[in-house]
Amino acid sequence: MATKVVNNQVIEMSAEEEKQFEDFRTARHFKIRIENLRQERNFLLRETDWMANSDLTMSNDWKTYRQSLRDITNGITTVEDIDAVVFPEKPSE
């Protein structure tokens, strides 16, 4: 059972307190992991931003790749979903 410190004394948490604490930890872990995923995705998008300039014509393969990157976080609700993410492969030049 988990413990907490109250008035400098270590006491056991109630089952409800333990659940609240675990829910908080899970939510915090998810928030950190989804932010890391978004940062990685944004880095990959920035690498290809130059292709979106108005004086260039982007191939459909690159358009699909970039859209797949933008959509990569859709529907993710758990850390397990994040662990299952597979980034799309860059098209050949």
Secondary structure, 3 states (H helix, E strand, C coil): CCEEEECCEEEECCHHHHHHHHHHHHHHHHHHHHHHHHHHHHHHHHHHHHHHCCCCCCCHHHHHHHHHHHHCCCCCCCHHHHHCCCCCCCCCC
